[in-house]
Amino acid sequence: MEATTISNGVQTVLRIAGGFRQANVLFAAVELDVFDTLAAGPLTEAQLADRVGLHRGVAPAFLATLVALGLVERTADDNYRNSPAAAQYLTTDSPRALTGFIGFLRSGLYPAWDGLVTSLRSGKPANHAADDGDPYRPMYGKSLDRNNFLDAMDVLNTPGGTQLAALDWSGHHTVLDVGGGRGNLAGLLLTANPSLRVTVFDLPDLRSAFDRFAADRGFGDRLAFQAGDFFADELPRADAIVFAHVLHNWPVETRTMLLRKAFAALPPGGAVYVYDAMIDENDPQLANLLLGLDMLVWSSGGSEYTVEECRTWLAEAGFGQAERHPVGASSSVLVAHKPA
Ligand SMILES: C[S@@+](CC[C@H](N)C(=O)[O-])C[C@H]1O[C@@H](n2cnc3c(N)ncnc32)[C@H](O)[C@@H]1O
């Protein structure tokens, strides 16, 4: 019994310690365009190696690793093709592509995580852009990084956003989505609630990404963008205000400042919706805890926070009792009203 426990423990430690290798194989295959190259059809080992620039000597081992990971399949006639999962999630033309998300993990989060120990000692981000006070503006200056980030956000906000959009919005006509990115969550709200109008309030750098998204979705004047900076500007008025994955980017004093600005922008009876991967004190989820460390190394003083902490900030800003809705795999939405 004891020997089994120890051997399970060894497996657990080795799996955690070696986790970086699988991630690196995936990052490399995406960077080498393996999956996009195979999207055009199966190829022999030599053809694939030559097309993506793989050294012929290492190609067999690398491709065998991708096969073992379930990302590539070897056919009976010794060709390589994408597995169904790779075809769906790892080819850039797929509507379900995760390649932008993977680009953000590779170029944004991975280098920042290299400084985890430094961040744990200092309490400050290891992402040098955030060290200067704001991770967003330097990233938005580079269009590939910006688009990868927006892809990553939309992958993350869609499951919980769909449930958020299915809550009861019948008491509201206008919604402000603060830090709403290029409008994905706004689009989910508009689709589920045909009488709503949503304004996305975000940095001016995102206007062109928003315009492309809005033109594609065709919501007309029900969807609008207001460029602004929530540090410098007051929030525009609306019946309901959403903060989705915004409070976790910043220190507590910024979170409470934003909730106070929301309170001022809402009419009596108006509602604030806070959506984050909040920590449940009774059942903390590993995914949320790791996201909290993402915030430590990458953002500017951010962290995940508990449901009770958020309830306290909402009450301090003047809101009534907050109601919790579990959304997505392990996220929460807190809804609180300004007294009528
Ligand atoms: C983590 S993303 C969340 C995006 C989206 N709400 C979601 O749930 O996926 C944070 C958003 O806050 C925006 N943001 C950052 N600083 C801002 C500022 N000073 N004023 C307005 N928006 C800001 C970013 O551009 C980004 O779209």
The ligand as a Gaussian input file, in Angstrom:
#p B3LYP/6-31G(d) Opt

LIG

0 1
 C       -8.252000      40.502000     -19.665000
 S       -8.970000      41.506000     -20.912000
 C      -10.683000      41.027000     -20.808000
 C      -11.408000      41.188000     -22.113000
 C      -12.881000      40.735000     -22.072000
 N      -13.671000      41.553000     -21.161000
 C      -12.995000      39.281000     -21.698000
 O      -13.730000      38.958000     -20.757000
 O      -12.355000      38.461000     -22.342000
 C       -8.961000      43.112000     -20.142000
 C       -9.492000      44.224000     -21.047000
 O       -9.346000      45.473000     -20.364000
 C       -8.955000      46.451000     -21.313000
 N       -8.269000      47.567000     -20.640000
 C       -7.032000      47.520000     -20.079000
 N       -6.723000      48.736000     -19.568000
 C       -7.782000      49.537000     -19.837000
 C       -8.058000      50.913000     -19.558000
 N       -7.160000      51.675000     -18.908000
 N       -9.246000      51.431000     -19.957000
 C      -10.143000      50.640000     -20.612000
 N       -9.943000      49.336000     -20.897000
 C       -8.770000      48.793000     -20.510000
 C       -8.023000      45.673000     -22.224000
 O       -7.823000      46.342000     -23.450000
 C       -8.744000      44.334000     -22.365000
 O       -9.651000      44.353000     -23.433000

